[in-house]
Amino acid sequence: MAEDAQDAGPEKPDELGWLLPGQRVAPAEALRRIQALCSARPDLFAAMFLVLATHQDLPKDMLAAAIKQFRTDLDAYTRDDVSSLLTAIWNGGRSGFDAVLRTRAGAPKKGAAGLSWVRE
């Protein structure tokens, strides 16, 4: 078995090495990766979760600014709102994310859209 590893040829750089803790990456490379993750997942929670999971060493306010650049569904939210969503994902998963999303001023309102007599 050890011989098979030696016969595999020269060692290739680990394609996922950038995910390991303590790995530093240039800001341009981080933005490229964040853009790819944001565009690969149409679901906002999934995209934000992936970015957070793969860029844990970056401060949440920086991640929030980067994510806002690539997600038009966050245009109505401030960077602080997006940072709060990242914290909610980290601490409360999907249910925490949904709870914080509902409390934000730019959040789409549900339920009263068809009721003209309901004041928001």
C-alpha positions as CSV (number, residue, x, y, z in Angstrom):
1,M,0.0,0.0,0.0
2,A,2.8,2.4,0.8
3,E,4.4,1.5,-2.5
4,D,1.2,2.5,-4.3
5,A,1.5,6.0,-2.8
6,Q,5.1,6.3,-4.0
7,D,4.2,5.0,-7.5
8,A,1.6,7.8,-7.9
9,G,4.3,10.2,-9.1
10,P,5.3,13.6,-7.9
11,E,3.2,15.0,-5.1
12,K,0.5,17.3,-6.3
13,P,-0.4,20.4,-4.3
14,D,-3.4,19.9,-2.2
15,E,-6.3,21.5,-4.1
16,L,-8.3,21.9,-0.8
17,G,-5.3,23.0,1.3
18,W,-6.7,26.6,1.3
19,L,-9.6,25.3,3.5
20,L,-7.3,24.3,6.4
21,P,-7.1,26.5,9.4
22,G,-4.4,29.1,9.4
23,Q,-4.0,29.3,5.7
24,R,-3.7,32.8,4.4
25,V,-4.9,33.9,1.0
26,A,-4.6,37.1,-0.9
27,P,-7.7,39.3,-0.8
28,A,-8.2,39.0,-4.6
29,E,-8.2,35.2,-4.4
30,A,-10.6,35.2,-1.4
31,L,-13.0,37.5,-3.4
32,R,-12.8,35.2,-6.4
33,R,-13.7,32.2,-4.2
34,I,-16.5,34.0,-2.4
35,Q,-18.0,35.1,-5.8
36,A,-17.8,31.5,-7.0
37,L,-19.5,30.2,-3.9
38,C,-22.2,32.9,-4.0
39,S,-23.0,32.3,-7.7
40,A,-23.0,28.5,-7.3
41,R,-25.8,28.4,-4.7
42,P,-29.1,30.2,-5.5
43,D,-30.3,29.7,-1.9
44,L,-29.1,32.7,0.2
45,F,-28.6,30.6,3.4
46,A,-26.6,27.9,1.6
47,A,-24.3,30.5,-0.1
48,M,-23.7,32.4,3.1
49,F,-23.1,29.1,5.0
50,L,-20.5,28.0,2.4
51,V,-18.7,31.3,2.5
52,L,-18.6,31.3,6.3
53,A,-17.5,27.7,6.5
54,T,-14.7,28.1,4.0
55,H,-13.4,31.5,5.2
56,Q,-13.5,31.2,9.0
57,D,-10.4,33.2,9.5
58,L,-11.8,36.4,7.9
59,P,-13.8,38.8,10.1
60,K,-17.5,38.6,9.6
61,D,-17.8,42.3,8.6
62,M,-15.3,41.7,5.8
63,L,-17.2,38.6,4.7
64,A,-20.5,40.5,4.9
65,A,-19.1,43.2,2.6
66,A,-17.8,40.6,0.1
67,I,-21.0,38.6,0.1
68,K,-23.1,41.8,-0.5
69,Q,-21.0,42.4,-3.7
70,F,-22.1,39.2,-5.2
71,R,-25.7,38.7,-3.9
72,T,-28.3,41.0,-5.2
73,D,-30.8,39.6,-2.8
74,L,-28.9,41.4,-0.1
75,D,-29.1,44.9,-1.6
76,A,-31.8,46.0,0.9
77,Y,-29.6,45.0,3.8
78,T,-26.8,46.9,5.5
79,R,-23.4,45.3,6.0
80,D,-24.2,45.1,9.7
81,D,-27.4,43.2,8.8
82,V,-25.4,40.7,6.7
83,S,-22.8,40.4,9.5
84,S,-25.7,39.6,11.9
85,L,-27.0,36.9,9.5
86,L,-23.5,35.4,9.4
87,T,-23.4,35.3,13.2
88,A,-26.9,33.8,13.2
89,I,-25.8,31.1,10.8
90,W,-22.7,30.3,12.9
91,N,-24.7,30.2,16.2
92,G,-28.2,29.0,15.2
93,G,-28.0,27.4,11.8
94,R,-31.0,27.7,9.5
95,S,-33.5,28.6,12.2
96,G,-31.2,31.3,13.6
97,F,-30.7,32.7,10.1
98,D,-34.4,32.8,9.4
99,A,-35.1,34.5,12.8
100,V,-32.6,37.2,12.2
101,L,-33.7,37.7,8.6
102,R,-37.3,38.3,9.7
103,T,-36.2,41.0,12.1
104,R,-34.3,43.1,9.5
105,A,-35.9,46.3,8.1
106,G,-35.2,45.2,4.5
107,A,-36.7,41.8,4.9
108,P,-39.6,40.9,2.6
109,K,-42.8,40.9,4.5
110,K,-44.9,37.8,4.4
111,G,-48.6,37.4,5.0
112,A,-50.0,40.9,4.6
113,A,-49.2,41.3,0.9
114,G,-52.7,40.4,-0.3
115,L,-54.5,42.3,2.5
116,S,-54.8,46.0,1.4
117,W,-56.4,46.9,4.7
118,V,-53.4,45.7,6.8
119,R,-51.0,48.5,7.6
120,E,-47.2,47.6,7.8
